[in-house]
Amino acid sequence: MKKFALVFALSFTPAMTMLASSAHAADVEQAPQISLKDLKQVVTNKKATIIDANGIDMYKDGHIPGAVSYAKDGTKLATILPTDKNAEIVAYCGGPMCTAWEDAAKAVKALGYHNVKHFKGGIKGWKEAGEKLEKGA
């Protein structure tokens, strides 16, 4: 019986991992991407709250102008974000392969915000496009 339980548990674990990955993918799909062009307009017009999901040191070295640091201010999001739950929120992190933005997006969604977007290029894409950085805490 112990052998059966072990075999069952080992065969069941990959299935649970796949289900968890599917649920995670569904969360990500709910945050549409914003293009560099559209993000530049957002920054210029100050039409959204931008959240940098990189570490504090990386944020200090340079972030998208106007962005708040999730690493530093993540616990205070409720006081930082606009009162309008339909306000545009943009989360980003290091670059196209980085997933740190997902934690920020989930935290924002948990507070009831609906218009959450993702800048996939991250700080790397912003820099490569020659865009201006804001430095400091």
N, C-alpha and C positions, 0 to 999 in steps of 0.2 A: 504494500500500500504506500509506503514511504517513497518508493521508486516512482510510482504513478504520480504522486503529488509533486515530486521534483520535476518530472518530465512535463507535467501539466503547467507548472509555474514557469518553467523555462520557455515553453512554447507560447504562453500567454503574454509574457513581458513584451516581446516585440510588437504584438498587436496593440497593447496599451500605449507603447511609445508612438506608434503610428497614429493612434487616435489623438494623443496629446499634440502631436505635430500638426494634425489637421485642424484642431481647435486653434492652435497658435497661428496657423496660416490664415484662418478665417478672420482673426483679430487684425492681422496685417492688411488684409484686403479691404477692411473698413476704413483704412487711412489712405486715400488716393494720393498719388504723387503730384507734386507741384514742380513745374519746369523752372529752370534757371531764369528764363525771361520773366515769368510770372512772379517769381520770388524777388527779383530785382525791383519790380513795380511795387510789390508789397513793402519792401524795405524803404524805397523812396517815399511812398505815400503813407507809411506807418499805418497800414490797414490791417495788420494782424499781430498777434503775439507770437514771437519766435522763440523756440526753446532749443538751446544747445545741450545735447545729451552727452557731450564729451566730459572727460574728467576736469577737475578744477584747474589744474596746471595748463592743460590744453586750452581751456576757455580763456585763461589769463594771457596766453601767448597770442591769441587772436580768434575772434568770433565774428559772426555776421552782425553788422551794426544793429543795435537795439535788442539783441537776443539776451534772454535770461539764462542763467546756468541751472540746469536741472540738478547737477551734482551739489551745488551750493544751496539752491532754493527749492528743491523738490518737495520738502515738507511744508513749504509755505505757499504752494501753488494756489490754494483757495483764496489767498489774499492778494496774489499777484495777477491772476487772470481776470479778464473783464467779467462783469456781472451777467452779460448777455451770453447765454449758453449756446447761441448760434454763431458767436464770434469766430473768426478764422484763427486757427492755431496751427503753426507749422513747427514740426519737430525735425531735427537733423542730428547727425553724429559725425563720425570721421570720414566716411566715404561710402561708395556703393556696396561694399561688403560688410559694413558695420551694421549691427542690429541694436545698438544701445538706444536708439531713438524709440524703439518699441516700448521700453519701460516708461518713458516720458509720455508717449501717446496713450498707453493704458491708464496711467495715473490721471491724465486729463479727461479721458473718457469716463473714468470712475467718478469724476466730479460732475458728470452730466453734460459735458461739451460734445457737440455733434459734428462740428465742422473742423475736424482734425486732418491735417495733411502731412505728407512726408517729403522732404527734399532729399532724394536719393544720393545726389552728388556729394552731400555733406560738406564739411569745411574744406576738404580736398578739392572738390569740384568748384567751390566758390573761389578758392585761391587760384586754381588753374585757369579760371575765366578772367583773372586779373582784377577781381572785385576788391573793393576796399575792406579792410578789417578794422575792427574796434578792439583795442587791447585793454587789459587790466581787469580787475575784479568788477 
